[in-house]
Amino acid sequence: MMTTKQRAFLKGIAMNIDPIFQIGKSSLTPDLTEALNEALNKREIIKVSVLKNCLDDPNEIAQIISERTHSEIVQVIGKKIVLYKQAPNKKNRKIELPR
């Protein structure tokens, strides 16, 4: 589980990144989930936009992505979701979380 300090740290990083995925009408497809997982493994932190034509609640979508990709929800603000997952391979880790 993430501490408040770690979450705040990640929110700070997330402010400077753009969403790399958009979730639209078809909501969460297996392909999209797979792409999100790959992106998390590479980048560790990603931002996702939920488009207006997606009828699902962004909080629920974040929860599902988090479960399927074994990532942590950093925050959900409006229709933006920020997710974090520590890179499985130590040498690929770019983000050092505060203790």
C-alpha positions in Angstrom: 0.0 0.0 0.0 1.1 3.5 -0.7 1.8 6.1 1.9 0.3 9.6 1.8 3.8 11.0 1.3 4.4 8.6 -1.7 1.1 9.5 -3.2 1.8 13.2 -2.9 5.2 12.7 -4.5 3.6 10.8 -7.5 0.9 13.4 -7.9 3.7 16.0 -8.3 5.2 13.9 -11.1 1.8 13.3 -12.7 1.2 17.1 -13.0 3.8 17.3 -15.7 2.8 14.3 -17.8 0.1 14.2 -20.5 -2.5 11.4 -20.8 -1.2 8.7 -23.1 -4.5 6.7 -23.3 -8.1 7.7 -23.8 -11.0 5.5 -22.8 -14.0 6.0 -25.0 -17.3 4.4 -25.8 -16.1 0.9 -25.8 -14.7 1.4 -22.3 -12.1 -1.1 -21.1 -11.2 -3.7 -23.8 -8.8 -6.5 -23.1 -6.5 -4.9 -25.7 -6.5 -1.6 -23.9 -5.9 -3.3 -20.6 -2.9 -5.0 -22.1 -1.6 -1.7 -23.6 -2.0 0.0 -20.2 -0.1 -2.8 -18.5 2.8 -2.5 -20.9 2.9 1.2 -20.6 3.0 0.9 -16.8 5.8 -1.6 -16.9 7.8 0.8 -19.1 7.0 4.2 -17.6 5.8 3.3 -14.1 3.4 6.2 -14.0 0.7 7.0 -16.6 -2.2 9.3 -17.0 -5.4 8.2 -18.7 -8.3 10.3 -20.0 -11.8 9.1 -19.8 -13.7 10.7 -22.7 -17.2 12.1 -22.5 -18.7 9.3 -24.6 -17.6 6.7 -22.0 -20.5 6.1 -19.8 -18.6 4.3 -17.0 -17.5 6.1 -13.8 -13.8 7.1 -13.9 -13.4 5.8 -10.3 -14.7 2.4 -11.3 -12.6 2.3 -14.4 -9.5 3.2 -12.3 -10.4 0.4 -9.8 -10.7 -2.2 -12.6 -7.5 -1.1 -14.4 -5.7 -1.2 -11.0 -6.8 -4.7 -10.3 -6.1 -6.0 -13.8 -2.6 -4.4 -14.1 -1.7 -4.8 -10.4 -1.0 -1.0 -10.2 -1.9 1.6 -7.7 -4.4 4.4 -8.2 -2.5 7.7 -7.5 -5.6 9.8 -8.1 -8.7 10.3 -10.1 -9.6 13.9 -10.8 -12.7 14.4 -12.9 -12.0 12.3 -16.0 -8.3 11.9 -15.5 -6.8 8.8 -13.9 -3.2 8.6 -12.7 -1.8 5.1 -12.1 1.5 3.9 -10.8 3.2 0.5 -10.9 6.8 -0.1 -9.8 8.8 -1.6 -12.7 9.3 -5.3 -12.1 12.9 -5.0 -13.3 15.1 -3.0 -10.9 17.2 -1.5 -13.7 14.1 -0.1 -15.4 13.0 1.8 -12.3 12.9 5.5 -12.9 10.9 6.7 -9.9 12.4 6.4 -6.4 9.5 6.7 -4.0 10.1 8.5 -0.7 10.1 6.1 2.3 
